[in-house]
Amino acid sequence: MLRKTVFIFGIAAISVVACTTRQEAEQAAKQSPSPVEAAAPQEEVHGTKVEKVELSNPLNAEWVAKGKEIYKIKCQACHKLTDAKLVGPGWAGVTARRTPEWIINMIINVDMMLESDPEAQKMLEQCLVRMPNQSLTPDDARHVIEFMRENDGEE
């Protein structure tokens, strides 16, 4: 019986230490910038609105790959890579229809865009679902644009 009690208390102690360590690690991760965030941003940001985006030519393969991963995790549930609507509009041809600045602001400044941009408001009326804020950085959004450009046939 004593062995069982010691075992249970040992497991409980390890669990407490593991949870504390995990919580500390998560807190530290929140406070330190990611490698992408630490890099110089590719956009000029004034306040919260992205004013200017420089496109690469040819496409940056590393950014395309990062954008594809972000798409799979954050975007794929609502957006198809074709022109078909799922929850949100399909992405085919989006880089021809919208400026890079508009796309980035729609990704990272959803509330601002839905409050002030007539095109964003039309999309909300068509889709009937407000795009959630996915907490992407401007660099994340820039990578997504690079993936969108590849999806639209740019090289």
MODELLER restraints for C-alpha pairs under 7 A, 6 or more apart:
rsr = mdl.restraints
at = mdl.atoms
rsr.add(forms.Gaussian(group=physical.xy_distance, feature=features.Distance(at['CA:36:A'], at['CA:139:A']), mean=6.52, stdev=0.5))
rsr.add(forms.Gaussian(group=physical.xy_distance, feature=features.Distance(at['CA:37:A'], at['CA:139:A']), mean=6.89, stdev=0.5))
rsr.add(forms.Gaussian(group=physical.xy_distance, feature=features.Distance(at['CA:41:A'], at['CA:139:A']), mean=6.16, stdev=0.5))
rsr.add(forms.Gaussian(group=physical.xy_distance, feature=features.Distance(at['CA:42:A'], at['CA:53:A']), mean=6.79, stdev=0.5))
rsr.add(forms.Gaussian(group=physical.xy_distance, feature=features.Distance(at['CA:42:A'], at['CA:54:A']), mean=6.86, stdev=0.5))
rsr.add(forms.Gaussian(group=physical.xy_distance, feature=features.Distance(at['CA:42:A'], at['CA:139:A']), mean=6.76, stdev=0.5))
rsr.add(forms.Gaussian(group=physical.xy_distance, feature=features.Distance(at['CA:43:A'], at['CA:50:A']), mean=6.63, stdev=0.5))
rsr.add(forms.Gaussian(group=physical.xy_distance, feature=features.Distance(at['CA:43:A'], at['CA:52:A']), mean=5.73, stdev=0.5))
rsr.add(forms.Gaussian(group=physical.xy_distance, feature=features.Distance(at['CA:43:A'], at['CA:53:A']), mean=5.01, stdev=0.5))
rsr.add(forms.Gaussian(group=physical.xy_distance, feature=features.Distance(at['CA:43:A'], at['CA:54:A']), mean=6.94, stdev=0.5))
rsr.add(forms.Gaussian(group=physical.xy_distance, feature=features.Distance(at['CA:44:A'], at['CA:50:A']), mean=6.11, stdev=0.5))
rsr.add(forms.Gaussian(group=physical.xy_distance, feature=features.Distance(at['CA:44:A'], at['CA:51:A']), mean=5.98, stdev=0.5))
rsr.add(forms.Gaussian(group=physical.xy_distance, feature=features.Distance(at['CA:44:A'], at['CA:52:A']), mean=5.49, stdev=0.5))
rsr.add(forms.Gaussian(group=physical.xy_distance, feature=features.Distance(at['CA:45:A'], at['CA:51:A']), mean=6.13, stdev=0.5))
rsr.add(forms.Gaussian(group=physical.xy_distance, feature=features.Distance(at['CA:49:A'], at['CA:105:A']), mean=6.41, stdev=0.5))
rsr.add(forms.Gaussian(group=physical.xy_distance, feature=features.Distance(at['CA:50:A'], at['CA:101:A']), mean=6.14, stdev=0.5))
rsr.add(forms.Gaussian(group=physical.xy_distance, feature=features.Distance(at['CA:50:A'], at['CA:105:A']), mean=6.16, stdev=0.5))
rsr.add(forms.Gaussian(group=physical.xy_distance, feature=features.Distance(at['CA:51:A'], at['CA:101:A']), mean=6.24, stdev=0.5))
rsr.add(forms.Gaussian(group=physical.xy_distance, feature=features.Distance(at['CA:52:A'], at['CA:101:A']), mean=6.03, stdev=0.5))
rsr.add(forms.Gaussian(group=physical.xy_distance, feature=features.Distance(at['CA:53:A'], at['CA:100:A']), mean=6.20, stdev=0.5))
rsr.add(forms.Gaussian(group=physical.xy_distance, feature=features.Distance(at['CA:53:A'], at['CA:101:A']), mean=5.93, stdev=0.5))
rsr.add(forms.Gaussian(group=physical.xy_distance, feature=features.Distance(at['CA:58:A'], at['CA:155:A']), mean=5.77, stdev=0.5))
rsr.add(forms.Gaussian(group=physical.xy_distance, feature=features.Distance(at['CA:59:A'], at['CA:146:A']), mean=6.69, stdev=0.5))
rsr.add(forms.Gaussian(group=physical.xy_distance, feature=features.Distance(at['CA:59:A'], at['CA:155:A']), mean=5.70, stdev=0.5))
rsr.add(forms.Gaussian(group=physical.xy_distance, feature=features.Distance(at['CA:63:A'], at['CA:143:A']), mean=4.80, stdev=0.5))
rsr.add(forms.Gaussian(group=physical.xy_distance, feature=features.Distance(at['CA:63:A'], at['CA:146:A']), mean=6.18, stdev=0.5))
rsr.add(forms.Gaussian(group=physical.xy_distance, feature=features.Distance(at['CA:64:A'], at['CA:143:A']), mean=6.08, stdev=0.5))
rsr.add(forms.Gaussian(group=physical.xy_distance, feature=features.Distance(at['CA:64:A'], at['CA:146:A']), mean=5.13, stdev=0.5))
rsr.add(forms.Gaussian(group=physical.xy_distance, feature=features.Distance(at['CA:64:A'], at['CA:147:A']), mean=4.41, stdev=0.5))
rsr.add(forms.Gaussian(group=physical.xy_distance, feature=features.Distance(at['CA:66:A'], at['CA:143:A']), mean=5.98, stdev=0.5))
rsr.add(forms.Gaussian(group=physical.xy_distance, feature=features.Distance(at['CA:67:A'], at['CA:143:A']), mean=4.36, stdev=0.5))
rsr.add(forms.Gaussian(group=physical.xy_distance, feature=features.Distance(at['CA:67:A'], at['CA:144:A']), mean=3.93, stdev=0.5))
rsr.add(forms.Gaussian(group=physical.xy_distance, feature=features.Distance(at['CA:67:A'], at['CA:146:A']), mean=6.58, stdev=0.5))
rsr.add(forms.Gaussian(group=physical.xy_distance, feature=features.Distance(at['CA:67:A'], at['CA:147:A']), mean=5.09, stdev=0.5))
rsr.add(forms.Gaussian(group=physical.xy_distance, feature=features.Distance(at['CA:68:A'], at['CA:144:A']), mean=6.77, stdev=0.5))
rsr.add(forms.Gaussian(group=physical.xy_distance, feature=features.Distance(at['CA:68:A'], at['CA:147:A']), mean=5.76, stdev=0.5))
rsr.add(forms.Gaussian(group=physical.xy_distance, feature=features.Distance(at['CA:70:A'], at['CA:144:A']), mean=6.85, stdev=0.5))
rsr.add(forms.Gaussian(group=physical.xy_distance, feature=features.Distance(at['CA:71:A'], at['CA:144:A']), mean=6.85, stdev=0.5))
rsr.add(forms.Gaussian(group=physical.xy_distance, feature=features.Distance(at['CA:74:A'], at['CA:134:A']), mean=6.76, stdev=0.5))
rsr.add(forms.Gaussian(group=physical.xy_distance, feature=features.Distance(at['CA:78:A'], at['CA:86:A']), mean=5.64, stdev=0.5))
rsr.add(forms.Gaussian(group=physical.xy_distance, feature=features.Distance(at['CA:78:A'], at['CA:87:A']), mean=4.69, stdev=0.5))
rsr.add(forms.Gaussian(group=physical.xy_distance, feature=features.Distance(at['CA:78:A'], at['CA:88:A']), mean=5.30, stdev=0.5))
rsr.add(forms.Gaussian(group=physical.xy_distance, feature=features.Distance(at['CA:79:A'], at['CA:85:A']), mean=6.95, stdev=0.5))
rsr.add(forms.Gaussian(group=physical.xy_distance, feature=features.Distance(at['CA:79:A'], at['CA:86:A']), mean=5.78, stdev=0.5))
rsr.add(forms.Gaussian(group=physical.xy_distance, feature=features.Distance(at['CA:79:A'], at['CA:87:A']), mean=6.61, stdev=0.5))
rsr.add(forms.Gaussian(group=physical.xy_distance, feature=features.Distance(at['CA:79:A'], at['CA:88:A']), mean=5.43, stdev=0.5))
rsr.add(forms.Gaussian(group=physical.xy_distance, feature=features.Distance(at['CA:79:A'], at['CA:89:A']), mean=6.02, stdev=0.5))
rsr.add(forms.Gaussian(group=physical.xy_distance, feature=features.Distance(at['CA:79:A'], at['CA:90:A']), mean=5.29, stdev=0.5))
rsr.add(forms.Gaussian(group=physical.xy_distance, feature=features.Distance(at['CA:79:A'], at['CA:91:A']), mean=6.65, stdev=0.5))
rsr.add(forms.Gaussian(group=physical.xy_distance, feature=features.Distance(at['CA:80:A'], at['CA:86:A']), mean=6.43, stdev=0.5))
rsr.add(forms.Gaussian(group=physical.xy_distance, feature=features.Distance(at['CA:80:A'], at['CA:90:A']), mean=4.83, stdev=0.5))
rsr.add(forms.Gaussian(group=physical.xy_distance, feature=features.Distance(at['CA:80:A'], at['CA:91:A']), mean=6.20, stdev=0.5))
rsr.add(forms.Gaussian(group=physical.xy_distance, feature=features.Distance(at['CA:81:A'], at['CA:90:A']), mean=5.79, stdev=0.5))
rsr.add(forms.Gaussian(group=physical.xy_distance, feature=features.Distance(at['CA:81:A'], at['CA:91:A']), mean=4.96, stdev=0.5))
rsr.add(forms.Gaussian(group=physical.xy_distance, feature=features.Distance(at['CA:81:A'], at['CA:92:A']), mean=5.64, stdev=0.5))
rsr.add(forms.Gaussian(group=physical.xy_distance, feature=features.Distance(at['CA:82:A'], at['CA:90:A']), mean=5.38, stdev=0.5))
rsr.add(forms.Gaussian(group=physical.xy_distance, feature=features.Distance(at['CA:82:A'], at['CA:91:A']), mean=5.88, stdev=0.5))
rsr.add(forms.Gaussian(group=physical.xy_distance, feature=features.Distance(at['CA:82:A'], at['CA:92:A']), mean=4.74, stdev=0.5))
rsr.add(forms.Gaussian(group=physical.xy_distance, feature=features.Distance(at['CA:83:A'], at['CA:90:A']), mean=4.32, stdev=0.5))
rsr.add(forms.Gaussian(group=physical.xy_distance, feature=features.Distance(at['CA:83:A'], at['CA:91:A']), mean=5.94, stdev=0.5))
rsr.add(forms.Gaussian(group=physical.xy_distance, feature=features.Distance(at['CA:83:A'], at['CA:92:A']), mean=4.85, stdev=0.5))
rsr.add(forms.Gaussian(group=physical.xy_distance, feature=features.Distance(at['CA:84:A'], at['CA:90:A']), mean=4.94, stdev=0.5))
rsr.add(forms.Gaussian(group=physical.xy_distance, feature=features.Distance(at['CA:87:A'], at['CA:127:A']), mean=6.52, stdev=0.5))
rsr.add(forms.Gaussian(group=physical.xy_distance, feature=features.Distance(at['CA:88:A'], at['CA:127:A']), mean=5.87, stdev=0.5))
rsr.add(forms.Gaussian(group=physical.xy_distance, feature=features.Distance(at['CA:92:A'], at['CA:151:A']), mean=6.87, stdev=0.5))
rsr.add(forms.Gaussian(group=physical.xy_distance, feature=features.Distance(at['CA:92:A'], at['CA:152:A']), mean=5.92, stdev=0.5))
rsr.add(forms.Gaussian(group=physical.xy_distance, feature=features.Distance(at['CA:93:A'], at['CA:152:A']), mean=5.53, stdev=0.5))
rsr.add(forms.Gaussian(group=physical.xy_distance, feature=features.Distance(at['CA:95:A'], at['CA:148:A']), mean=6.79, stdev=0.5))
rsr.add(forms.Gaussian(group=physical.xy_distance, feature=features.Distance(at['CA:95:A'], at['CA:149:A']), mean=6.13, stdev=0.5))
rsr.add(forms.Gaussian(group=physical.xy_distance, feature=features.Distance(at['CA:104:A'], at['CA:138:A']), mean=6.98, stdev=0.5))
rsr.add(forms.Gaussian(group=physical.xy_distance, feature=features.Distance(at['CA:104:A'], at['CA:141:A']), mean=5.60, stdev=0.5))
rsr.add(forms.Gaussian(group=physical.xy_distance, feature=features.Distance(at['CA:104:A'], at['CA:142:A']), mean=6.81, stdev=0.5))
rsr.add(forms.Gaussian(group=physical.xy_distance, feature=features.Distance(at['CA:105:A'], at['CA:113:A']), mean=6.89, stdev=0.5))
rsr.add(forms.Gaussian(group=physical.xy_distance, feature=features.Distance(at['CA:106:A'], at['CA:113:A']), mean=6.01, stdev=0.5))
rsr.add(forms.Gaussian(group=physical.xy_distance, feature=features.Distance(at['CA:107:A'], at['CA:141:A']), mean=6.41, stdev=0.5))
rsr.add(forms.Gaussian(group=physical.xy_distance, feature=features.Distance(at['CA:108:A'], at['CA:133:A']), mean=6.87, stdev=0.5))
rsr.add(forms.Gaussian(group=physical.xy_distance, feature=features.Distance(at['CA:108:A'], at['CA:135:A']), mean=6.83, stdev=0.5))
rsr.add(forms.Gaussian(group=physical.xy_distance, feature=features.Distance(at['CA:108:A'], at['CA:136:A']), mean=5.95, stdev=0.5))
rsr.add(forms.Gaussian(group=physical.xy_distance, feature=features.Distance(at['CA:108:A'], at['CA:137:A']), mean=6.70, stdev=0.5))
rsr.add(forms.Gaussian(group=physical.xy_distance, feature=features.Distance(at['CA:108:A'], at['CA:138:A']), mean=6.78, stdev=0.5))
rsr.add(forms.Gaussian(group=physical.xy_distance, feature=features.Distance(at['CA:110:A'], at['CA:131:A']), mean=6.88, stdev=0.5))
rsr.add(forms.Gaussian(group=physical.xy_distance, feature=features.Distance(at['CA:110:A'], at['CA:133:A']), mean=6.21, stdev=0.5))
rsr.add(forms.Gaussian(group=physical.xy_distance, feature=features.Distance(at['CA:113:A'], at['CA:120:A']), mean=6.13, stdev=0.5))
rsr.add(forms.Gaussian(group=physical.xy_distance, feature=features.Distance(at['CA:114:A'], at['CA:120:A']), mean=5.43, stdev=0.5))
rsr.add(forms.Gaussian(group=physical.xy_distance, feature=features.Distance(at['CA:114:A'], at['CA:121:A']), mean=5.40, stdev=0.5))
rsr.add(forms.Gaussian(group=physical.xy_distance, feature=features.Distance(at['CA:124:A'], at['CA:130:A']), mean=6.09, stdev=0.5))
